[in-house]
């Protein structure tokens, strides 16, 4: 078996809970389709999305290197945007602040535990704030994208 399962499990159980502000967040059961999650989970939710992977161009005997795109989706729920802009603006600011803190924590990983098989973390980007109109509430979301360089023994 590859190290991916170990890395994923360690990210979920150790790394992510130690990120700034994550102790109050709830892991989403389905980060790939946000509307399928319970609204109570979406109010301050997070999830991991596994993206594309490619060979990393590193030369080391007896190792295979992979660049794996790993994304963190963050969500907030806004109940009403019709007559009061404050809840929407607050949710947007909270999402952007959370995204900045994730970036700082993962790139300055002296404060958190990173799985040993991750050799390097590169920040790719953060998506703009997306607005999903659900019938009784609105979901705001942003995604922070990283490349993890992972080494595997042959």
N, C-alpha and C positions, 0 to 999 in steps of 0.2 A: 504494500500500500504506500502511496505517496505521503508526503508530509502535509498535504492540503487540509485533511480532516483535523489534524492536530492544530494547525495554524488557525483554522476557522474557529474551532472550539475554544482555543486560548484567547482569541480576539473577543469572543462573545462573553466568556466567563471572567477574564482577568483584565485585558487591555481596555475594552470599552467602558466597563464600570468605573475604571480609575480616571477616565477623562473628566476634565473640569465640567461640572454641571450635569453629568450623566447619572448621578445617584437619584435624581428626581424624574428621570425619563423612563419610558416603558418600551420594551422591545416589541416591534410589530410582528405579528405572525406572518404577514404577507407584504413585504416591502416592495414587491414587484407590481402589485395592483392595490394601491392604497385604499380605494373605495370598498374593497372587500374586508377591511379591518373594522372592528367595532369603534364607534366614535370616541368612546372613553379612552381607548388606547392611542388614538390619533392626536389627542389634545397636547401631548408633549412626548411624541413618539420618535423612535429611531429604528433603523433597520440596515442590514448589510445587503448590498447588491453586488454580485460577482459578475464582472464584465469579461471582456476579451482577454486572452493571454497570447503572448508571443514568446519566441525564443529570445533570451537576453544574450547579448554579444559579450560574454565573459569567457575567458579561456582559463580553465582550471582542470587539471587532471582528475578524473573520477567524479566529476560533478556535472549536473545538468542545471542550467540557470533559466528561469522563467520570469518574464515580466507579467504580473497578474494585475489587471485593473480591479480595484476594490473601491466600492462607493458606499458612502454613508448617506442615507436619506433621513431627513429630519422633517417632522410635521408639527403643525399647530392647528387648532380648530378655532374658527371665528363664528360665533352664532349669528351675528347680524352685522351687516355693512350698510344698511339702508339709510339710517339717520345719524349715525355716530361713527366717525372715522377713527376714533381712538383705539378700539379693539383691533382693528386691522393694522394700524400703524404699530401698535405694541407687538403684535404677533410677528410682523415683518422684522422689526428690530431684534426681537428675541431670536429668530431664526438666523439672521446674519451674525449676531454675536456668538451664538452656539457654533456656527460654521467656522468662524475665526478661531475660537478656542480649540476646536478639533484640529485644525491645521497646526496651530502653535504646539499643542500637546504631541501630535504624532511626529512633527519634524524636530522637536526638541524633546526627544524621548528619554531624557534623564529622569523625568518624573513618573514615567509609566513603564510597565513591563511589556516589551515587544517580543513576540515569539522568536526564538533563536534562529530559526530557519529564514527569517526575513532579513536579508542582508542590507537592504536599502529601501527607503520610502521616498518617493517623489510626489509632490503635489502637482496635479494636472490642472484642475479648475473647480469652480463652484458654479452650478447652474443659477440662473436667475430665479426669483421667487415665482412659483407656479401657483395658480389659483384654480382649485377644483370645486365646482359648484355641485354640492350634494343637496338634496331637496330640503333638508331641515337645518343644514349647517354648511359651512364652507371650509375647505381644507387648504391650508397654505403649506407649501413644501419647497425644499431646496435639497440639492444633492451635491456632496463634496466628493470629488474624484481623485484617487491616488493610484500610483503604480507601485506595487510591492515587488521587489526583486527577491526571488526565492531560490535557494540552492537546494538541490536534491542529490544525494549520493547515488552513483550508478551501481 
